[in-house]
Amino acid sequence: MKSLLLRLLPLAAAAGLPLSAVAQDAAAALPILAATETAALKGKDGQKIVVYGETARSGKSQSGMNFVNFAGAEFYLVAFKSDLGVFKDGEPADVYEGKRLVVTGVVTIYKDKPQIKLTSPDQVRVLAADEAWPQAAAPDQSAAPAPTPQANPAPAAAKSAEEPKKKPPVDPKLYFK
């Protein structure tokens, strides 16, 4: 994804497009999930995705860490004190309370609950009350080749024996400073 973005940036600049438009198009390729889809969010551990929902409660720890919780969901946002300096409009717990949000980031699991760590206000887009939630793009069926029938299809048991998808490594230094 990053290499694609790096290749598109010079083209966008030459065409006179704002660079944020290129970044938004790149983010459009990410999976999109509702904050209430806990099982699906847990399945995206270590992956960059887009999550949307309405916030319900937020707060701050004594150490200065910010939490933003979503209505009817176990999913939450966390911002460490060391990252709060980039939030010029205020701390996430104050700014995003009671808002409709679309958040882009890497999902991690903490105490069996999915979360995204906020390190920049660019990760969050506040939606207007009448603005539609983002939708996952439908796959382009015309470009996909027609499936070919298999002479001897593999039994379902063989599929369950496959190794699970490996997660990218997460550097704990990013979360515990």
Z-matrix of the N, CA and C atoms (Angstrom, degrees):
N
C 1 1.450
C 2 1.525 1 109.67
N 3 1.325 2 116.11 1 -44.18
C 4 1.460 3 119.69 2 -177.89
C 5 1.526 4 110.70 3 -64.74
N 6 1.345 5 116.49 4 -41.16
C 7 1.459 6 119.09 5 -179.74
C 8 1.525 7 110.87 6 -65.70
N 9 1.316 8 117.41 7 -36.27
C 10 1.463 9 120.93 8 176.43
C 11 1.519 10 110.16 9 -62.38
N 12 1.312 11 116.72 10 -44.53
C 13 1.456 12 121.50 11 179.36
C 14 1.524 13 110.91 12 -62.58
N 15 1.325 14 116.49 13 -41.15
C 16 1.469 15 119.96 14 179.64
C 17 1.527 16 111.46 15 -65.48
N 18 1.336 17 117.26 16 -32.63
C 19 1.458 18 120.13 17 177.58
C 20 1.526 19 111.78 18 -75.09
N 21 1.336 20 117.14 19 -29.69
C 22 1.465 21 120.42 20 -177.96
C 23 1.528 22 113.23 21 -81.15
N 24 1.317 23 117.91 22 -26.17
C 25 1.459 24 120.77 23 -175.89
C 26 1.529 25 113.03 24 -58.54
N 27 1.346 26 120.32 25 -48.21
C 28 1.471 27 118.33 26 178.73
C 29 1.531 28 112.30 27 -63.25
N 30 1.324 29 117.25 28 -36.03
C 31 1.463 30 120.61 29 178.78
C 32 1.525 31 110.75 30 -65.53
N 33 1.326 32 116.04 31 -41.12
C 34 1.461 33 120.06 32 179.77
C 35 1.522 34 110.73 33 -65.98
N 36 1.324 35 116.01 34 -41.67
C 37 1.460 36 119.50 35 179.76
C 38 1.523 37 110.36 36 -64.14
N 39 1.330 38 116.92 37 -41.25
C 40 1.460 39 120.72 38 179.38
C 41 1.526 40 111.80 39 -65.50
N 42 1.336 41 116.33 40 -32.87
C 43 1.465 42 120.45 41 -179.61
C 44 1.522 43 111.69 42 -84.26
N 45 1.325 44 117.35 43 -5.04
C 46 1.459 45 120.85 44 179.47
C 47 1.516 46 113.39 45 80.01
N 48 1.337 47 117.87 46 15.82
C 49 1.468 48 120.90 47 178.21
C 50 1.517 49 109.79 48 -81.19
N 51 1.331 50 117.44 49 145.95
C 52 1.468 51 118.53 50 174.35
C 53 1.523 52 109.41 51 -67.52
N 54 1.320 53 116.49 52 142.40
C 55 1.456 54 120.41 53 -177.89
C 56 1.517 55 111.63 54 -64.44
N 57 1.328 56 118.44 55 -27.91
C 58 1.464 57 120.17 56 178.97
C 59 1.516 58 110.60 57 -63.96
N 60 1.342 59 118.66 58 -30.71
C 61 1.465 60 121.39 59 178.28
C 62 1.524 61 110.18 60 -65.07
N 63 1.335 62 116.99 61 -38.58
C 64 1.456 63 120.95 62 178.06
C 65 1.523 64 109.39 63 -66.02
N 66 1.326 65 117.45 64 -44.09
C 67 1.457 66 121.11 65 179.47
C 68 1.521 67 110.82 66 -62.23
N 69 1.338 68 118.29 67 -39.22
C 70 1.461 69 121.27 68 178.92
C 71 1.518 70 110.37 69 -66.02
N 72 1.346 71 118.10 70 -39.70
C 73 1.454 72 120.53 71 178.22
C 74 1.523 73 110.70 72 -64.52
N 75 1.339 74 117.27 73 -38.84
C 76 1.454 75 120.47 74 178.36
C 77 1.519 76 110.43 75 -65.83
N 78 1.349 77 117.48 76 -38.78
C 79 1.464 78 121.05 77 179.28
C 80 1.519 79 111.07 78 -69.22
N 81 1.337 80 117.38 79 -25.49
C 82 1.459 81 120.32 80 -179.39
C 83 1.522 82 111.18 81 -64.03
N 84 1.318 83 118.47 82 -21.91
C 85 1.458 84 121.79 83 -179.99
C 86 1.525 85 112.30 84 -80.05
N 87 1.314 86 118.76 85 -8.26
C 88 1.459 87 122.57 86 -178.95
C 89 1.524 88 110.45 87 -78.33
N 90 1.345 89 116.91 88 152.93
C 91 1.465 90 119.69 89 174.28
C 92 1.531 91 110.07 90 -62.04
N 93 1.329 92 116.83 91 144.25
C 94 1.462 93 122.85 92 -179.49
C 95 1.523 94 108.00 93 -119.37
N 96 1.343 95 116.19 94 124.47
C 97 1.467 96 121.70 95 -179.69
C 98 1.513 97 110.69 96 -133.03
N 99 1.325 98 115.95 97 150.54
C 100 1.462 99 121.40 98 173.50
C 101 1.523 100 108.48 99 -78.16
N 102 1.312 101 116.88 100 149.44
C 103 1.464 102 121.85 101 179.97
C 104 1.524 103 111.64 102 -62.13
N 105 1.315 104 117.40 103 -22.87
C 106 1.463 105 122.02 104 -178.70
C 107 1.523 106 113.11 105 -81.87
N 108 1.323 107 118.33 106 -6.92
C 109 1.463 108 122.25 107 -178.66
C 110 1.531 109 110.28 108 -88.02
N 111 1.328 110 116.04 109 68.91
C 112 1.464 111 122.22 110 -172.65
C 113 1.521 112 112.87 111 -57.78
N 114 1.325 113 118.59 112 -49.14
C 115 1.464 114 120.82 113 -177.34
C 116 1.528 115 110.81 114 -62.11
N 117 1.315 116 117.01 115 -42.96
C 118 1.467 117 120.54 116 179.27
C 119 1.528 118 110.78 117 -65.60
N 120 1.333 119 117.12 118 -39.50
C 121 1.463 120 120.74 119 178.42
C 122 1.523 121 110.72 120 -64.50
N 123 1.327 122 117.37 121 -41.06
C 124 1.464 123 120.16 122 177.38
C 125 1.522 124 110.68 123 -62.39
N 126 1.313 125 116.89 124 -33.59
C 127 1.454 126 121.48 125 178.65
C 128 1.528 127 113.14 126 -70.12
N 129 1.308 128 117.54 127 -13.89
C 130 1.471 129 122.39 128 179.77
C 131 1.526 130 111.70 129 -100.42
N 132 1.331 131 117.54 130 15.94
C 133 1.467 132 121.88 131 -179.43
C 134 1.530 133 110.36 132 -51.94
N 135 1.339 134 116.56 133 125.81
C 136 1.454 135 122.05 134 179.20
C 137 1.513 136 114.38 135 86.75
N 138 1.333 137 117.54 136 0.71
C 139 1.457 138 121.11 137 -177.60
C 140 1.522 139 110.98 138 -110.94
N 141 1.319 140 116.13 139 149.30
C 142 1.463 141 121.51 140 177.01
C 143 1.528 142 108.01 141 -85.32
N 144 1.335 143 115.91 142 127.04
C 145 1.456 144 121.39 143 -178.08
C 146 1.525 145 110.05 144 -142.91
N 147 1.320 146 115.45 145 178.93
C 148 1.461 147 123.27 146 173.99
C 149 1.523 148 107.04 147 -114.73
N 150 1.335 149 116.64 148 129.75
C 151 1.464 150 122.22 149 179.09
C 152 1.521 151 108.06 150 -123.59
N 153 1.332 152 115.70 151 139.01
C 154 1.459 153 119.36 152 179.10
C 155 1.529 154 110.16 153 -130.05
N 156 1.338 155 115.06 154 153.72
C 157 1.457 156 120.64 155 177.53
C 158 1.511 157 110.87 156 166.20
N 159 1.321 158 114.14 157 178.29
C 160 1.463 159 121.19 158 -179.90
C 161 1.523 160 108.96 159 -104.94
N 162 1.317 161 116.35 160 132.82
C 163 1.465 162 119.56 161 -178.14
C 164 1.528 163 110.10 162 -79.69
N 165 1.321 164 115.27 163 149.71
C 166 1.462 165 120.31 164 -176.85
C 167 1.521 166 112.18 165 -120.33
N 168 1.304 167 116.77 166 -44.34
C 169 1.462 168 121.06 167 -178.26
C 170 1.519 169 107.89 168 -140.08
N 171 1.284 170 114.91 169 149.10
C 172 1.458 171 119.30 170 173.67
C 173 1.516 172 108.01 171 -145.39
N 174 1.303 173 115.03 172 162.43
C 175 1.455 174 118.04 173 -179.30
C 176 1.510 175 111.46 174 -167.83
N 177 1.331 176 113.58 175 178.93
C 178 1.463 177 121.23 176 -178.75
C 179 1.521 178 108.25 177 -133.35
N 180 1.327 179 114.72 178 142.18
C 181 1.455 180 119.40 179 175.59
C 182 1.525 181 108.93 180 -85.10
N 183 1.321 182 116.01 181 170.05
C 184 1.460 183 120.09 182 178.24
C 185 1.529 184 111.33 183 -64.09
N 186 1.322 185 116.38 184 -25.10
C 187 1.469 186 119.85 185 179.79
C 188 1.528 187 111.89 186 -82.40
N 189 1.337 188 117.96 187 -5.75
C 190 1.452 189 121.31 188 178.66
C 191 1.517 190 114.73 189 99.37
N 192 1.320 191 117.09 190 1.50
C 193 1.453 192 121.01 191 178.11
C 194 1.535 193 109.19 192 -70.73
N 195 1.329 194 117.37 193 138.35
C 196 1.464 195 123.33 194 179.77
C 197 1.523 196 109.92 195 -103.36
N 198 1.336 197 116.04 196 140.95
C 199 1.458 198 123.05 197 175.74
C 200 1.521 199 108.82 198 -126.30
N 201 1.316 200 116.85 199 137.09
C 202 1.455 201 121.94 200 174.84
C 203 1.521 202 106.26 201 -127.36
N 204 1.333 203 116.68 202 115.17
C 205 1.457 204 122.82 203 -178.87
C 206 1.516 205 110.67 204 -98.70
N 207 1.324 206 116.68 205 152.84
C 208 1.459 207 122.58 206 -179.25
C 209 1.523 208 110.84 207 -106.46
N 210 1.328 209 116.30 208 144.39
C 211 1.466 210 122.93 209 -178.20
C 212 1.531 211 109.91 210 -60.45
N 213 1.328 212 116.34 211 129.55
C 214 1.457 213 122.39 212 176.46
C 215 1.510 214 114.65 213 64.23
N 216 1.320 215 117.70 214 23.01
C 217 1.464 216 120.66 215 -175.28
C 218 1.517 217 111.39 216 -135.58
N 219 1.326 218 115.13 217 155.86
C 220 1.466 219 121.11 218 173.12
C 221 1.526 220 110.53 219 -92.47
N 222 1.308 221 116.91 220 -5.18
C 223 1.457 222 123.20 221 -179.06
C 224 1.527 223 110.28 222 -78.53
N 225 1.344 224 116.26 223 143.61
C 226 1.462 225 119.85 224 176.91
C 227 1.523 226 111.20 225 -150.56
N 228 1.323 227 114.66 226 164.25
C 229 1.458 228 122.72 227 175.13
C 230 1.516 229 107.58 228 -104.04
N 231 1.314 230 116.17 229 146.19
C 232 1.453 231 121.07 230 176.86
C 233 1.523 232 108.17 231 -131.96
N 234 1.320 233 116.21 232 137.92
C 235 1.471 234 121.60 233 176.13
C 236 1.521 235 107.01 234 -131.72
N 237 1.318 236 115.89 235 121.33
C 238 1.453 237 120.74 236 -179.86
C 239 1.517 238 110.21 237 -78.94
N 240 1.317 239 116.13 238 153.07
C 241 1.454 240 121.91 239 -177.99
C 242 1.530 241 111.61 240 -54.45
N 243 1.325 242 116.72 241 -36.48
C 244 1.461 243 121.02 242 -178.73
C 245 1.533 244 112.63 243 -66.03
N 246 1.331 245 117.97 244 -18.98
C 247 1.464 246 121.87 245 -178.96
C 248 1.526 247 113.31 246 -100.09
N 249 1.318 248 118.66 247 -3.89
C 250 1.464 249 121.20 248 -172.88
C 251 1.525 250 113.94 249 -72.57
N 252 1.320 251 118.45 250 -19.98
C 253 1.463 252 121.56 251 -177.63
C 254 1.520 253 113.93 252 -61.13
N 255 1.328 254 117.72 253 -25.95
C 256 1.468 255 120.49 254 -178.83
C 257 1.533 256 112.58 255 -82.59
N 258 1.315 257 117.50 256 -10.76
C 259 1.466 258 121.72 257 179.57
C 260 1.533 259 108.68 258 -89.10
N 261 1.319 260 115.67 259 84.01
C 262 1.471 261 122.49 260 -173.44
C 263 1.527 262 113.37 261 -69.71
N 264 1.348 263 118.20 262 -25.96
C 265 1.472 264 121.02 263 -178.89
C 266 1.528 265 112.68 264 -83.91
N 267 1.307 266 117.54 265 -4.09
C 268 1.454 267 122.28 266 -179.33
C 269 1.518 268 110.33 267 131.32
N 270 1.313 269 115.68 268 170.05
C 271 1.458 270 120.71 269 -178.62
C 272 1.528 271 110.23 270 -71.52
N 273 1.338 272 117.37 271 146.09
C 274 1.460 273 121.04 272 -177.45
C 275 1.533 274 113.95 273 -53.36
N 276 1.333 275 118.03 274 -38.16
C 277 1.464 276 120.48 275 -179.72
C 278 1.519 277 111.46 276 -61.25
N 279 1.326 278 117.79 277 -30.90
C 280 1.465 279 121.71 278 179.68
C 281 1.535 280 111.67 279 -88.01
N 282 1.325 281 116.72 280 -44.92
C 283 1.463 282 121.81 281 -173.10
C 284 1.528 283 112.49 282 -71.79
N 285 1.339 284 118.36 283 -36.86
C 286 1.463 285 121.13 284 -172.92
C 287 1.524 286 114.34 285 -98.91
N 288 1.309 287 118.39 286 3.39
C 289 1.469 288 122.26 287 179.17
C 290 1.528 289 109.95 288 -62.56
N 291 1.347 290 116.84 289 126.46
C 292 1.458 291 122.39 290 176.12
C 293 1.515 292 114.71 291 69.93
N 294 1.327 293 118.16 292 21.94
C 295 1.471 294 122.28 293 -177.37
C 296 1.524 295 110.60 294 -107.35
N 297 1.305 296 114.53 295 160.46
C 298 1.466 297 122.87 296 172.09
C 299 1.528 298 106.26 297 -94.28
N 300 1.339 299 116.26 298 116.60
C 301 1.466 300 120.59 299 -172.44
C 302 1.518 301 112.96 300 -119.95
N 303 1.328 302 114.41 301 150.62
C 304 1.462 303 123.76 302 166.76
C 305 1.524 304 104.92 303 -122.73
N 306 1.330 305 116.20 304 120.22
C 307 1.464 306 121.87 305 -173.03
C 308 1.525 307 109.77 306 -121.69
N 309 1.328 308 116.09 307 136.62
C 310 1.461 309 122.12 308 176.30
C 311 1.523 310 108.04 309 -114.41
N 312 1.322 311 116.37 310 131.08
C 313 1.454 312 119.78 311 178.78
C 314 1.511 313 112.02 312 176.12
N 315 1.323 314 115.39 313 -179.97
C 316 1.455 315 122.60 314 179.95
C 317 1.524 316 108.76 315 -90.31
N 318 1.324 317 116.05 316 127.35
C 319 1.462 318 121.61 317 178.88
C 320 1.520 319 109.26 318 -78.73
N 321 1.315 320 116.06 319 132.95
C 322 1.458 321 122.01 320 170.84
C 323 1.521 322 107.14 321 -128.70
N 324 1.308 323 115.97 322 159.62
C 325 1.462 324 121.39 323 179.99
C 326 1.523 325 107.98 324 -110.42
N 327 1.325 326 116.27 325 126.96
C 328 1.456 327 121.33 326 176.83
C 329 1.520 328 107.42 327 -131.56
N 330 1.315 329 116.35 328 123.07
C 331 1.471 330 122.52 329 -177.29
C 332 1.527 331 110.55 330 51.83
N 333 1.342 332 115.07 331 45.94
C 334 1.464 333 124.77 332 176.63
C 335 1.531 334 113.75 333 63.21
N 336 1.342 335 117.30 334 21.29
C 337 1.465 336 121.09 335 177.29
C 338 1.524 337 109.28 336 -125.86
N 339 1.340 338 116.86 337 137.43
C 340 1.459 339 119.59 338 179.18
C 341 1.530 340 111.93 339 -75.32
N 342 1.319 341 115.58 340 145.43
C 343 1.460 342 120.94 341 -179.97
C 344 1.520 343 109.68 342 -149.06
N 345 1.317 344 115.87 343 161.66
C 346 1.460 345 122.10 344 169.72
C 347 1.520 346 106.84 345 -125.99
N 348 1.330 347 115.71 346 133.04
C 349 1.461 348 121.20 347 177.56
C 350 1.525 349 108.51 348 -85.53
N 351 1.323 350 116.14 349 125.67
C 352 1.461 351 121.56 350 176.71
C 353 1.519 352 109.46 351 -89.19
N 354 1.323 353 115.92 352 126.15
C 355 1.459 354 121.07 353 176.17
C 356 1.522 355 110.96 354 -123.31
N 357 1.352 356 116.72 355 -6.16
C 358 1.458 357 121.15 356 -178.33
C 359 1.531 358 109.60 357 -156.52
N 360 1.333 359 117.33 358 143.70
C 361 1.464 360 119.04 359 175.68
C 362 1.529 361 111.90 360 -66.67
N 363 1.336 362 117.91 361 -16.58
C 364 1.464 363 121.37 362 177.59
C 365 1.524 364 112.15 363 -66.38
N 366 1.326 365 117.85 364 -16.23
C 367 1.459 366 121.68 365 178.39
C 368 1.523 367 111.86 366 -74.74
N 369 1.334 368 117.63 367 -17.43
C 370 1.459 369 121.96 368 -170.73
C 371 1.524 370 110.47 369 -117.98
N 372 1.332 371 114.83 370 134.56
C 373 1.456 372 120.44 371 172.08
C 374 1.521 373 106.91 372 -122.93
N 375 1.334 374 116.31 373 126.47
C 376 1.466 375 121.90 374 178.41
C 377 1.520 376 107.27 375 -89.74
N 378 1.334 377 115.95 376 126.41
C 379 1.462 378 121.20 377 179.79
C 380 1.520 379 110.70 378 -92.49
N 381 1.315 380 115.78 379 146.80
C 382 1.467 381 121.17 380 172.97
C 383 1.527 382 108.15 381 -70.63
N 384 1.330 383 116.22 382 160.08
C 385 1.460 384 121.35 383 -177.60
C 386 1.525 385 112.65 384 -57.95
N 387 1.325 386 117.80 385 -32.73
C 388 1.463 387 120.91 386 -177.84
C 389 1.530 388 113.59 387 -98.89
N 390 1.321 389 116.80 388 3.42
C 391 1.467 390 120.80 389 -178.24
C 392 1.533 391 110.11 390 -81.34
N 393 1.326 392 116.51 391 138.38
C 394 1.463 393 121.74 392 -177.76
C 395 1.527 394 111.25 393 -72.88
N 396 1.329 395 115.32 394 149.62
C 397 1.461 396 121.04 395 174.08
C 398 1.519 397 108.19 396 -67.66
N 399 1.331 398 117.60 397 153.09
C 400 1.468 399 119.14 398 177.74
C 401 1.527 400 109.82 399 -66.69
N 402 1.297 401 115.43 400 152.72
C 403 1.461 402 121.62 401 179.33
C 404 1.525 403 108.38 402 -122.34
N 405 1.306 404 115.79 403 143.15
C 406 1.461 405 119.43 404 174.96
C 407 1.517 406 108.21 405 -69.69
N 408 1.303 407 116.32 406 137.75
C 409 1.455 408 120.90 407 179.42
C 410 1.517 409 109.48 408 -67.43
N 411 1.324 410 116.06 409 135.31
C 412 1.454 411 120.62 410 177.31
C 413 1.522 412 108.42 411 -70.06
N 414 1.315 413 117.30 412 138.96
C 415 1.459 414 118.54 413 179.16
C 416 1.525 415 110.28 414 -63.52
N 417 1.325 416 115.90 415 144.18
C 418 1.451 417 121.78 416 -179.28
C 419 1.526 418 108.36 417 -78.03
N 420 1.315 419 116.61 418 103.27
C 421 1.456 420 121.83 419 -176.49
C 422 1.522 421 112.30 420 -70.44
N 423 1.336 422 117.42 421 -27.73
C 424 1.463 423 119.88 422 -177.54
C 425 1.525 424 111.62 423 -68.80
N 426 1.312 425 118.13 424 -29.78
C 427 1.461 426 121.15 425 -177.56
C 428 1.524 427 112.14 426 -84.41
N 429 1.324 428 116.77 427 -19.64
C 430 1.463 429 119.78 428 -177.36
C 431 1.523 430 109.90 429 -79.84
N 432 1.324 431 117.43 430 134.20
C 433 1.460 432 119.01 431 177.32
C 434 1.522 433 109.98 432 -70.33
N 435 1.312 434 115.32 433 150.71
C 436 1.466 435 119.66 434 179.03
C 437 1.513 436 108.16 435 -66.27
N 438 1.351 437 117.18 436 138.74
C 439 1.459 438 118.92 437 -179.86
C 440 1.521 439 110.24 438 -65.67
N 441 1.326 440 115.77 439 139.78
C 442 1.454 441 120.19 440 178.66
C 443 1.522 442 108.48 441 -96.47
N 444 1.324 443 117.01 442 136.23
C 445 1.466 444 118.77 443 -179.95
C 446 1.527 445 110.14 444 -68.42
N 447 1.314 446 115.25 445 144.53
C 448 1.453 447 121.22 446 179.87
C 449 1.525 448 108.32 447 -98.03
N 450 1.313 449 115.43 448 139.95
C 451 1.456 450 119.42 449 179.71
C 452 1.524 451 110.34 450 -67.69
N 453 1.317 452 116.72 451 -45.28
C 454 1.464 453 121.63 452 179.67
C 455 1.520 454 108.56 453 -125.62
N 456 1.334 455 117.93 454 87.14
C 457 1.463 456 118.36 455 -178.87
C 458 1.520 457 111.01 456 -63.50
N 459 1.330 458 115.47 457 144.21
C 460 1.462 459 121.03 458 179.94
C 461 1.517 460 109.51 459 -69.76
N 462 1.326 461 117.42 460 140.39
C 463 1.468 462 119.14 461 178.23
C 464 1.520 463 110.68 462 -66.70
N 465 1.337 464 115.75 463 155.27
C 466 1.464 465 121.86 464 -177.98
C 467 1.525 466 111.53 465 -59.91
N 468 1.302 467 117.52 466 -31.23
C 469 1.467 468 120.60 467 -178.91
C 470 1.526 469 110.95 468 -64.22
N 471 1.313 470 117.16 469 -33.69
C 472 1.463 471 120.15 470 180.00
C 473 1.518 472 110.80 471 -67.50
N 474 1.328 473 117.48 472 -35.32
C 475 1.454 474 120.47 473 179.07
C 476 1.525 475 111.49 474 -66.11
N 477 1.331 476 117.45 475 -37.48
C 478 1.462 477 119.70 476 -178.61
C 479 1.519 478 111.54 477 -71.06
N 480 1.366 479 116.65 478 -18.58
C 481 1.450 480 119.91 479 -179.98
C 482 1.528 481 111.77 480 -81.53
N 483 1.355 482 117.45 481 -8.84
C 484 1.455 483 119.85 482 179.27
C 485 1.523 484 110.43 483 -62.90
N 486 1.327 485 114.50 484 151.28
C 487 1.459 486 118.59 485 178.04
C 488 1.516 487 110.07 486 -70.17
N 489 1.334 488 117.39 487 143.49
C 490 1.474 489 119.01 488 176.97
C 491 1.521 490 110.36 489 -67.81
N 492 1.318 491 115.83 490 156.22
C 493 1.459 492 121.52 491 179.47
C 494 1.525 493 109.14 492 -61.54
N 495 1.323 494 116.05 493 130.12
C 496 1.460 495 120.15 494 -178.99
C 497 1.517 496 110.06 495 -76.03
N 498 1.310 497 115.32 496 142.60
C 499 1.456 498 122.05 497 179.25
C 500 1.521 499 109.55 498 -92.00
N 501 1.341 500 116.23 499 146.80
C 502 1.466 501 117.15 500 175.85
C 503 1.520 502 109.80 501 -68.56
N 504 1.322 503 117.23 502 150.95
C 505 1.465 504 118.80 503 179.54
C 506 1.525 505 111.01 504 -66.48
N 507 1.317 506 115.45 505 144.04
C 508 1.454 507 121.53 506 177.55
C 509 1.520 508 107.69 507 -113.48
N 510 1.302 509 116.34 508 126.12
C 511 1.455 510 121.87 509 -178.80
C 512 1.522 511 109.04 510 -80.93
N 513 1.337 512 119.27 511 112.17
C 514 1.463 513 120.50 512 -178.88
C 515 1.526 514 113.57 513 -62.08
N 516 1.346 515 117.69 514 -21.11
C 517 1.453 516 120.15 515 179.13
C 518 1.530 517 111.16 516 -64.21
N 519 1.330 518 116.43 517 -23.37
C 520 1.463 519 119.70 518 177.98
C 521 1.527 520 111.84 519 -70.50
N 522 1.324 521 116.15 520 -24.62
C 523 1.456 522 120.34 521 -174.71
C 524 1.516 523 113.81 522 -106.44
N 525 1.317 524 116.89 523 -25.81
C 526 1.468 525 119.97 524 -175.84
C 527 1.526 526 109.42 525 -122.77
N 528 1.313 527 114.97 526 96.70
C 529 1.461 528 119.13 527 -178.67
C 530 1.503 529 110.74 528 -107.73
